[in-house]
Amino acid sequence: MVKAKLIFLAIAAFLAAGSTGIWFLISEKQAAQERREKFFGASKDYPTSGGEKMKVEW
């Protein structure tokens, strides 16, 4: 009975550590992406009125 409890506790600890590691990995990727967008980010407003024509006129 004690051996089964130890196995169960070891599995639970492994799952908890694994899920915590995955959570840290995902949150770090999101934070890095937010920093990247803030640093390299361009304006999200792209005005389409006015400007040059796309077709070349000869």
KEMI-782103 format. One record per atom (N, C-alpha, C, O, CB): x negated, y negated, z negated. Coordinates in steps of 0.001 Angstrom, whole numbers, padded with zeros to 6 digits, always signed. Glycine has a CB too. Layout:
// KEMI-782103
XYZ;...
***
This chain:
// KEMI-782103
-000819+001193+000000;+000000+000000+000000;-000868-001264+000000;-000557-002247+000673;+000934+000006-001206;-001948-001217-000760;-002827-002372-000844;-003524-002594+000501;-003736-003734+000916;-003868-002185-001976;-003879-001492+001182;-004550-001599+002465;-003626-002249+003507;-004085-003049+004322;-005012-000210+002943;-002351-001917+003487;-001387-002499+004416;-001222-003995+004159;-001110-004780+005101;-000030-001787+004299;-001209-004385+002905;-001089-005807+002566;-002324-006576+003028;-002210-007696+003525;-000888-005988+001048;-003499-005977+002864;-004724-006641+003302;-004742-006803+004822;-005155-007843+005335;-005956-005851+002838;-004300-005784+005529;-004236-005868+006989;-003249-006955+007401;-003536-007754+008292;-003827-004504+007603;-002090-006984+006751;-001089-008011+007046;-001635-009411+006758;-001423-010327+007553;+000188-007765+006227;-002322-009587+005655;-002899-010890+005314;-004002-011283+006302;-004122-012454+006662;-003460-010867+003880;-004794-010324+006736;-005845-010620+007710;-005240-011048+009046;-005729-011984+009678;-006756-009394+007908;-004180-010366+009475;-003507-010733+010722;-002879-012117+010595;-002976-012927+011517;-002431-009687+011091;-002239-012396+009468;-001615-013700+009252;-002665-014817+009234;-002436-015888+009794;-000819-013697+007935;-003796-014574+008601;-004863-015570+008570;-005436-015795+009964;-005727-016932+010335;-005972-015136+007607;-005600-014734+010734;-006104-014853+012101;-005142-015651+012968;-005569-016519+013729;-006335-013468+012709;-003856-015369+012861;-002863-016108+013639;-002811-017582+013227;-002695-018464+014078;-001481-015468+013474;-002897-017843+011931;-002877-019224+011457;-004096-019987+011955;-003971-021128+012398;-002819-019266+009928;-005259-019382+011889;-006479-020041+012360;-006422-020250+013877;-006837-021295+014378;-007727-019209+011978;-005920-019275+014589;-005814-019400+016044;-004844-020487+016459;-005139-021274+017359;-005388-018086+016649;-003695-020537+015817;-002715-021563+016178;-003213-022956+015804;-002945-023921+016519;-001372-021283+015493;-003932-023069+014696;-004503-024358+014309;-005562-024796+015316;-005620-025968+015688;-005109-024280+012894;-006384-023878+015749;-007402-024197+016746;-006793-024636+018064;-007260-025594+018681;-008300-023005+016974;-005757-023944+018494;-005077-024315+019730;-004444-025689+019595;-004497-026491+020528;-004014-023272+020098;-003843-025971+018440;-003222-027279+018205;-004262-028389+018271;-004011-029428+018882;-002511-027303+016841;-005427-028189+017653;-006493-029188+017713;-006978-029376+019145;-007231-030504+019568;-007663-028782+016806;-007108-028298+019888;-007575-028377+021263;-006606-029168+022125;-007024-030023+022906;-007769-026984+021837;-005323-028891+021990;-004308-029597+022782;-004252-031065+022393;-004181-031929+023267;-002923-028949+022597;-004285-031362+021102;-004211-032762+020681;-005446-033532+021119;-005341-034715+021441;-004047-032857+019166;-006612-032898+021140;-007830-033578+021592;-007764-033861+023088;-008213-034916+023535;-009076-032732+021266;-007213-032936+023867;-007081-033166+025301;-006135-034331+025566;-006397-035153+026444;-006579-031895+026011;-005039-034408+024817;-004096-035506+025005;-004730-036833+024601;-004544-037839+025285;-002814-035261+024195;-005470-036845+023507;-006127-038072+023065;-007174-038517+024075;-007304-039710+024352;-006771-037872+021689;-007919-037567+024626;-008930-037906+025631;-008271-038461+026891;-008785-039399+027501;-009784-036672+025979;-007151-037891+027276;-006458-038385+028462;-005925-039792+028227;-005985-040629+029129;-005312-037441+028847;-005404-040070+027034;-004922-041411+026723;-006065-042419+026742;-005896-043524+027257;-004228-041425+025361;-007232-042062+026188;-008381-042964+026217;-008848-043190+027650;-009210-044308+028018;-009531-042401+025364;-008840-042135+028458;-009254-042240+029851;-008317-043173+030617;-008776-044020+031383;-009285-040851+030510;-007000-043020+030412;-006034-043870+031094;-006167-045326+030642;-006001-046245+031444;-004611-043363+030840;-006460-045528+029382;-006609-046894+028867;-007865-047540+029439;-007848-048727+029766;-006663-046893+027322;-008952-046785+029566;-010213-047332+030053;-010184-047568+031563;-010541-048648+032035;-011360-046397+029697;-009753-046548+032320;-009761-046640+033768;-008422-047094+034331;-008279-047274+035540;-010136-045313+034359;-007449-047278+033460;-006085-047537+033907;-005935-048771+034768;-006489-049832+034480;-005199-047663+032738;-005187-048607+035808;-004835-049727+036667;-003407-050135+036345;-002685-049435+035635;-004994-049362+038177;-003033-051240+036864;-001667-051701+036660;-000700-050706+037291;-000948-050196+038384;-001466-053118+037254;+000378-050439+036613;+001369-049516+037142;+002332-050229+038089;+003167-049581+038720;+002140-048858+036000;+002224-051561+038196;+003083-052327+039085;+002374-052496+040425;+001322-053130+040507;+003443-053708+038464;+002951-051933+041452;+002396-052057+042786;+003395-052835+043642;+004349-052259+044165;+002085-050653+043405;+003178-054136+043784;+004132-054919+044563;+004086-054513+046037;+003011-054378+046621;+003842-056425+044413;+005239-054325+046612;+005310-053893+048003;+005826-054984+048926;+005900-054772+050136;+006187-052678+048120;+006183-056134+048396;+006674-057212+049243;+005494-058071+049697;+004533-058272+048955;+007729-058072+048492;+005584-058563+050908;+004516-059404+051438;+003314-058554+051824;+003429-057339+051983;+004107-060474+050413;+002171-059193+051971;+000956-058472+052284;+000770-058266+053774;+001485-058853+054586;+000955-057151+051589;-000178-057443+054123;-000487-057215+055530;+000368-056092+056112;+000855-055215+055398;-001969-056887+055698;+000531-056150+057423;+001276-055104+058111;+000393-053877+058225;-000831-053989+058296;+001754-055576+059511;+001009-052712+058241;+000254-051478+058358;-000177-051225+059801;-001254-050678+060037;+001080-050307+057843;+000643-051613+060756;+000366-051331+062159;-000554-052435+062714;-000326-053625+062498;+001700-051238+062985;-001578-052008+063419;-002482-052966+064055;-001840-053493+065312;-001358-052720+066140;-003849-052325+064372;-001829-054801+065463;-001256-055406+066669;-002384-055835+067579;-003280-056558+067143;-000340-056615+066321;-002368-055406+068845;-003427-055739+069798;-002972-056867+070691;-003720-057300+071567;-003821-054515+070640;
***
